[in-house]
Amino acid sequence: MTSAMLIFMLSFSSAAAAAPKQEKTVKNYSKPSDAELRKRLSALQYAVTQKEDTESPFKNEYWNNHEAGIYVDIASGEPLFSSSDKFDSGTGWPSFTRPLKPEFIVEKTDRRLFAARTEVRSKIGDSHLGHVFADGPKPTGLRYCMNSASMRFIPVARLEAEGYGEFLALFSGVKKGGAKTETVDLAGGCFWGMQHILRKIPGIVKTEVGYAGGRIPHATYENHEGHAEAVRVVYDPQKLSFEQLLRWYFRMHDPTTLDRQGNDKGLSYRSAIFYHSEAQREAAEAFKKRLDERGKWGAPIVTQIEKSVSFWRAEENHQDYLVKKPEGYTCHFLRPESILGD
């Protein structure tokens, strides 16, 4: 072997060893052949992505997924949406306020139903993803209503390994175990209506209804004397501060009516904040005092502020009640922000 050839081989070997792992780029994404798609995708995934079908609400993989990560095209792998922009729309489909990479999204007019809608497709994979509507939360006011069957979820812990390391910076505050969350229990009348509003607020990770503030253990709907109907709220403080959560809370119920909300009367329907930390207690007391001083409600604020001691989860038929029964009873609605006196 000549010295020149030996030098070439050593140089090639060193370069190969030092080469960094290739990240996915636009050139890496491509649409598989129809034969390959039929082989790789389930019948539902193929019907949705290739035939513009729609999966069932509340019976799909990601509508209630709260883990941190990104969603990519099930066929091509294009990065589509981030968990940071995901919110609970109450529709039963995964919903987002905006795309992760707009250049991988194509919007088209869809006239297949009685009214024109805006269809959302992936640019390279040309997969049908869902539709976008102008009824989403701030800051975009948009609701990208997607099919779980069109996407694959990649958790933060797997981003680098699967070639999506460029998106790790979006989750710099997220550790392997997931995003840091905080919890508070909020009461303000019938928990059905409270939960229905709270679950749609961006930054709220999880809600469940139950009984708080009383002494009876293992409280139930039939036996919860002294307890308030409450909603346990788990939220991401990086997306929703406690102060912001209080702004929503004091708009969705009347905090001036003692042991009453709408037509519901009794201790069960009192206004109360059951705090989980001293920081929450201080913030709640300051907010309540500010509301009283500004006087926009026209009467004293009677909201109780107590330490959370116990929370008994309500029966399953009460969880997400107004999602299961959209025509069910509620006396809750959002007042204008002016009621806060800003």
N, C-alpha and C positions, 0 to 999 in steps of 0.2 A: 504494500500500500504506500502510495506516495505521500510525502509530507503535506502537499497541497490538499489532497483528498481528506487526510486526517483532520486538518484544520477546518475544512468545510463541514465534516460530520460533527465535530465537537461544537462548532458554532451553531449548527442547526439544532442539535440536542439541547443546548443551553437556551436558545430562543424559545423552543417548544416548552421547556420546563418553566420558563419565566412568564409565558403568555398568560394573561389574566383570563378568568372565565368569561366567555362571551355573554353579554347581556342581550336580551331580545330587542331587536330594532324593527323598524317598519319592514325591512327586507326579509325578516325572519317569518313574518306572518303570511299565510296563504290559505286559500280555501281548498280543502281536500276534495277529491273527486266524489261524485255521487255514490259510487260503489263503496268508497272508503267511509263516507258519512253513514251509509246504511249499516255498515259493519260496526262502526264505533259508537253510534248514538242509539239510545233507547227509542222505542216506537214513539213515545211522547216527545222526546227531544227532536227527533226528525220531523214530526208533524208540526211542531211549533216553529222551528227555525227555517224549514224548507217549504212548508205549506201554509204558513201564517195562521196556524191553529192557536188556541188559547187554553192554557191549563186552568184547573179549578182553583178558585180562591180559597185560602186557608188550608189547602191540602197540597201545598207545594213545599219545596225544600228550604227556601230562604225567606219567606215572608216574615218570619219571626226570628231570624238569625241576628244576634247582637254582637257577634265576635268581630274583632278588628281585623281588617284585611281588604283585599280588592276582589272585584268580580270581573272575570274575563269571558270572552266569547267561547262557548262550549266547543265550537268547531275550529276556529282559527287561533284562538288564544289572545286575541287583541284585548288590551286593558280597557275596560268600559266604565266601571263605577267603583267608588270607594265607600267603605263603611262609614267614613267621616261625613258623607253626604246622604246617608240613608236615614229615613224617618218612617214612623208608623203612620201610614195614611188611613188605616182602618178599612182598606179595600180587600185585604187578604193577599195582595201581591207585593213583592219587594218594590219599594218606592225610593227614589232619590231626587235630590234637588238639582243636581247637575251631573254631567258626565265627568269622568276622571280625565280623559283625553278627548276633547271635542273632535280632533282630527280623525278619530276612529268611529265617529257617529255620523250617520246619514239620516236626514228627516225627509219624509215623502208624504204627500197628501193621500189619504186612504179614504176612498168613497164606497167601500164595500157595505157599509151600513147606511141607515137612513140619513145620517148627518156626516159631513166630512170630518175626519180626524187626522192627526199628524202621527204617522207611523215612524218608529225608530228602528233602524237597521244598522248592523255593523258594516263598516266601509269595505273592508277586505273580504271578510267571510260572507258578506251579504246575508247574514242571518237575520230573520225577523226576531226582534227583541221585545217589542211591545209598542206603547204609544206614550206621547207626552201631552200633558194637559196644563192649562194656565190656572191651576187652582192649588198650587203648592204653597208651602210656607216661605217666609223671608229667608235669605235675601233675594232669591231668584224668582219666587212666586211660581215656580214650575214643579210639576210632579211627573217624573219619569217613571211610569208604571210598567214594570218589566216582568217577564216570565222567568221564573227560576230555571225552567227547562232550557232556556237559551244561554245560561251562564254556568260558570264553574267558579266556586269561591276558593280563594287562596289566603289562608291566615297569615298574619304578620310573620310568624315563626318560619314560614315556608317560602317567603318572597324571594330571598336571595338564592335559595337552593333551586327554585324553579325558574330563575332567570329574570325576576322582576325586582331586582335589588334597587333599581332607581327610585322605587316608590317607598323605600324604607324611611326616608326623611319625613314622609307624611305622618309617620307614627313614632316619632322620636320619643314621645312620652309614654309609649306603650311597651310594657315589658312582656316577657314570654307568657305570663299568666293572663295578659289582657290589660285593658285600660283601667286606670284607677277610677273607682266610682265612689259615690257617697249616697247615703240613704236618709230619707225623712218620711214620716207618716203624716199625711194631711187629711183632715176631716172638714167637711163643709156641706153636710146634707147627705142625701142618698148617694152611696158610693158608685152606683151605676153611671150617673151623669158625670161625676168627678173623673172617674177613670177614662171615660170616653174622650174627654178633652185632654187630659194629661198625657195619654198614650200617644198623641199626635205631635207633641211638642219636640222639636229637634233638640237632641242632647239628653233626652230621657231614654234610658236603656231598657228599663223594665218597670211594669206596674202590676200590682195585684191587690185585690180588695180584701178587707178583713175587719177585725174588731180591735180597737185600741182604747186605752185610758180607763178601763174598768178593772174589777178585781176577780171576776168569775174566770177560772181557768178553762181552757178548751171551749171558748165561747162559740156559739152557733147562731144562726139567724133567729132561731126560736128561743134561744137562751143567751142573751148577751147584755143583761141588765148592767147599767153603769158604763158600758163601752160605747164609743162612738163608731159609727160606720166610717171607715177610713181607707185611704189608698196608700199602700207602701210604694214609695217612688224611689227607684234607683236611677241616679243620673250621673253623667260624666261632667265634672266641674270644669274641664277644659273646654267644653262646648256650651255648657249652660251653668252659669254661676247661681249660687243660692239666691242672691238678690234678684236675678232674672226670674227664677222659679217662683219667688214670692210675688212678683208682678203678675204672673199668670194666675196664681192662686187667688189673689185678692180681686181679680176681675171675673172669675168664673162662679163666684157665689157671693151672697150678701153677708158680710161679716158683722152686720149691725143687729141681726135678729137673734135673740137669745133662745137657744134650744129649738131652733126652727129654721127650715129652709123650704120656701114655697109652701106647698100644702102639707109637708111633713113636719110633725111636731114631736118633741121629746128629746131627752138627752142623747139619743142615738144620732140626732141630726144637728148637734152643736158644731160650732166653728172652732177648730183646734189645730194647733201645730205641735206634733210630738217630735221634738228634736233629738238628734243622735249625737250631737257634739256641742260644746260650749260656744263654738263659733256660730253655729246655727242659732242657738238661743239668743246670742247677742244681736245677730242680724235680724231675727224675727221681732225682738222687742223694739229695736230701733225703727224698723219698718212700720210696726203697728203705731208707735208714737208719732211718727211722721204723718201717717194717714189721719190720725186724730187731730193733729195740729192744722193740717190743711183743710179738714172738714168737708171734703167733697161728697162724702157719703151722707151727710146731713144728720148723722146720729153717731154716738160713741161706738168705737170698734169693740166688740165683745169676744173676739177670738182669744181662746185660752192658749197659753204657751207652756207646755209641760214636757218633762223628760220622758222619752219613750222607754217604758218598762217592759211591756209585753205587746205582742201583735199576734193575733190568732187568725190565720188565713181562712177566708170565707169558703163556703161550699163551691164546688166547681161550676154549678149552674149560675152563680153570681159573677164569675170571672168573665170579663169582656162581654157583659150582658148585652149591651147595645150594639155590639158587633154581630152577635148571634140573632138579636131581635131588634133590627133597626127602628121599628115602630114602637118600641117599648117606652116606658115612662121616663122622663127626665125634666127637672126644673132648672137645669144648669145651662148657662150661655155666657159668652164673653162680653163684658161691658167694654165700652171704649176706654182707651188708656187715660183719657182725661179724668176718669173717676179716681185716679191715683194722685191727682193734684200736681202733676209735673208742670 
